[in-house]
Amino acid sequence: MDMIKYTKKDYVGFILLNRPEKRNALHPELIQNLTEKLIEIEKDNDVKVVIISGEGKSFSAGADLEYLNKLNNFSILKKEEDSVNIGKMFLQLYNLSKPTIAAVNGAAIAGGCGLASCCDFVIADKQIAKFGYSEINIGFLPAIVSIFLIKKIGEGYARQMLLSGEIISPQRAFEIGFVNILSDDVVEDAFSLAEKLSANSAFSMSMTKKMINNISNLEVENAVDYCINLNTIARTSEDFKHGLEKFLNKN
């Protein structure tokens, strides 16, 4: 059985994590499949927005603990390789040039919560979604995932989630800014949002994502210089020329 399913509808790429019997835990094969699919989507100009959800009743329960237990018998180099592959997957998703939507249909725990945190939008089932970083409960570290959580909700709330290991409700996740939309049907609402996003300029969305990722790491003066350059580039783009002409003719 394929560990992910992928379909395209109009301008939307839909990725479904497909290990429902393991609550879509992040097995190395699933990690590899997802990374390769994201690389493929990056090159597909027909896809403007990406949705990720989970098959069954969970979004993703995080790391495959049975596999991690087997990994204890492997060398330190093998353990490092496994961590490198996980890091590549998260970075590929975070840096994707197209807007991403996590349609969280159930539990998003540990690495599964990390997957959601890498997405631009999080839509959560208001009844059964739940979020948390349980690594601390088993003597593990929420290491790679912490990077993206801090970026998403800030250090204060991230400390609370990472140090407590608490599992929080979708309402609480909404209150702290992790979740954008509470939903009765996450996939339907994700496609509705994707349709609206697809009407935007693909060039502008890509450049805006890149801008957001970059300026958060710059001093204010350097960020202004960087954005001046982006403004200049944007004004020469075909998307801007056509968009401006369309707007002026409409009025």
C-alpha positions in Angstrom: 0.0 0.0 0.0 1.3 3.5 -0.9 2.1 5.5 2.2 0.7 8.6 0.6 -2.0 9.2 -1.9 -1.9 12.2 -4.3 -4.5 13.7 -6.6 -4.8 16.9 -8.5 -8.0 18.9 -9.0 -7.8 22.1 -11.0 -4.8 24.0 -9.5 -4.8 22.1 -6.2 -2.5 19.2 -5.2 -4.0 17.0 -2.5 -1.7 14.8 -0.4 -3.2 12.2 1.9 -1.0 10.5 4.4 -2.0 6.9 4.1 -1.2 4.8 7.1 -4.5 4.8 8.9 -3.8 1.6 10.8 -0.7 3.4 12.4 -2.5 6.7 12.7 -0.4 8.0 9.8 2.8 7.8 11.9 6.0 9.1 10.1 7.7 5.9 9.0 10.9 6.5 6.9 9.2 5.3 3.8 6.3 7.8 4.3 8.9 10.5 4.9 10.7 9.7 1.7 7.5 9.5 -0.3 6.3 12.8 1.0 9.6 14.5 0.4 9.7 13.2 -3.2 6.1 14.3 -3.8 6.8 17.8 -2.5 9.8 18.1 -4.8 7.7 17.0 -7.7 4.9 19.4 -6.8 7.5 22.3 -6.6 8.3 21.7 -10.3 4.6 21.4 -11.4 3.4 24.8 -12.6 -0.1 23.5 -12.8 -0.3 23.3 -9.0 -0.8 26.6 -7.2 -1.9 25.4 -3.8 -1.2 22.2 -1.7 -3.4 20.5 0.8 -2.2 17.8 3.3 -4.5 15.7 5.3 -4.6 12.2 6.9 -6.5 9.0 5.9 -8.7 7.7 8.7 -9.3 9.3 12.1 -5.8 10.9 12.6 -3.8 13.6 10.8 -0.5 12.1 12.0 0.6 10.7 15.4 4.2 11.7 14.7 7.2 9.5 14.7 6.7 5.7 14.2 7.7 4.6 17.7 8.1 0.9 16.7 10.6 2.0 14.1 12.4 4.2 16.6 12.7 1.3 18.9 14.3 -0.8 16.1 16.6 2.2 15.4 18.1 1.7 18.9 19.9 -1.3 17.5 21.5 0.7 14.6 24.6 2.8 14.5 24.8 6.5 15.5 25.3 7.2 11.8 22.1 5.5 10.9 20.3 7.5 13.6 21.8 10.7 12.2 20.7 9.8 8.7 17.1 9.2 9.9 17.1 12.7 11.5 18.6 14.3 8.4 15.8 12.8 6.3 13.1 14.1 8.7 14.7 17.5 8.6 14.7 17.5 4.8 11.0 16.7 4.7 10.1 19.5 7.1 12.3 22.0 5.2 10.9 20.9 1.8 7.3 21.6 3.1 8.2 24.9 4.9 10.1 26.2 1.9 7.6 25.1 -0.7 6.9 28.1 -3.0 3.2 27.4 -3.2 0.7 28.0 -0.3 0.1 25.0 1.9 -2.9 24.0 3.9 -3.0 21.4 6.7 -6.5 19.9 6.8 -6.2 18.4 10.3 -8.9 15.8 10.5 -7.9 14.3 13.9 -4.8 14.0 16.2 -1.7 16.0 15.1 0.9 14.9 17.7 4.6 15.5 17.9 6.0 15.2 14.3 2.4 15.3 13.1 1.9 18.6 14.8 5.3 19.6 13.3 3.9 18.9 9.8 0.9 21.1 10.4 3.2 23.9 11.8 5.1 24.0 8.5 2.0 24.8 6.5 0.8 28.3 5.8 -2.7 27.6 6.9 -4.1 25.1 9.5 -7.8 24.1 9.3 -8.8 21.9 12.3 -11.8 19.7 12.8 -13.6 21.6 15.7 -14.7 18.3 17.3 -11.9 15.7 17.0 -8.6 17.6 16.1 -6.0 17.8 18.9 -2.5 19.1 19.0 0.6 18.6 21.1 4.3 17.7 21.4 4.5 14.6 23.6 8.2 13.9 23.1 9.1 15.1 26.5 6.9 12.4 28.1 9.1 9.6 26.7 12.5 11.2 27.2 12.8 12.4 23.6 13.3 15.9 22.3 10.9 17.9 20.1 14.0 19.2 18.4 13.4 19.8 14.6 9.7 20.5 15.1 10.4 23.2 17.7 12.0 25.4 15.0 8.7 25.7 13.0 6.5 25.9 16.1 8.4 28.9 17.4 8.1 30.6 14.0 4.4 30.0 13.9 3.2 31.0 17.4 6.2 32.6 19.1 8.5 31.5 21.9 6.1 32.0 24.8 3.4 29.7 23.6 6.0 27.3 22.1 7.7 26.9 25.5 4.3 26.1 27.1 3.6 23.4 24.5 7.0 21.9 24.2 7.8 21.7 27.9 4.4 20.6 29.2 3.8 17.9 26.6 0.1 18.9 27.0 -2.4 17.9 24.3 -4.5 20.9 23.5 -8.0 21.3 22.0 -8.6 22.8 18.5 -10.2 25.8 20.2 -7.1 26.4 22.3 -4.9 25.9 19.2 -7.0 28.6 17.5 -6.7 30.9 20.5 -2.9 30.8 20.4 -2.6 31.3 16.6 -1.7 27.7 15.6 -5.0 27.1 13.9 -6.5 29.5 11.4 -9.9 28.0 10.8 -12.1 25.7 12.9 -14.2 23.5 10.7 -16.9 20.9 10.5 -15.4 19.5 7.3 -11.7 20.2 7.0 -11.2 18.8 3.5 -14.1 20.7 2.0 -13.1 23.9 3.7 -9.4 23.4 2.7 -10.5 23.1 -1.0 -12.7 26.2 -0.6 -9.7 28.1 0.7 -7.4 26.7 -2.0 -9.8 27.8 -4.7 -9.7 31.4 -3.3 -5.9 31.3 -3.1 -5.6 29.9 -6.7 -7.1 33.1 -8.0 -4.0 35.0 -6.8 -0.8 35.4 -8.8 1.4 32.3 -8.4 4.4 34.6 -8.8 3.3 36.9 -6.0 2.4 34.1 -3.6 5.8 32.4 -4.2 7.7 35.6 -3.7 5.7 36.6 -0.6 6.4 33.2 1.0 10.1 33.6 0.3 10.0 37.1 1.7 8.3 36.0 4.9 10.8 33.2 5.4 13.8 35.5 4.8 13.0 38.7 6.6 12.4 36.9 9.9 16.1 36.2 10.0 17.3 39.7 9.1 17.9 42.9 11.1 15.3 45.6 10.4 17.7 47.7 8.2 18.8 44.7 6.2 15.1 43.5 5.9 14.1 46.9 4.4 17.0 46.8 1.9 15.9 43.2 1.0 12.3 44.3 0.5 13.2 47.3 -1.6 14.9 44.9 -4.0 11.9 42.6 -4.0 9.6 45.6 -4.7 11.7 46.5 -7.7 11.6 42.9 -9.0 7.9 42.6 -8.5 7.2 45.8 -10.5 8.9 44.3 -13.5 7.0 41.0 -13.4 4.5 40.1 -16.1 1.9 39.1 -13.4 2.1 42.7 -12.0 1.8 44.3 -15.4 -1.2 42.2 -16.4 -2.8 42.6 -12.9 -2.4 46.4 -12.9 -3.7 46.7 -16.4 -6.7 44.6 -15.5 -7.4 46.6 -12.4 -7.2 50.0 -14.2 -9.4 48.8 -17.1 -12.0 47.6 -14.6 -12.2 51.0 -13.1 
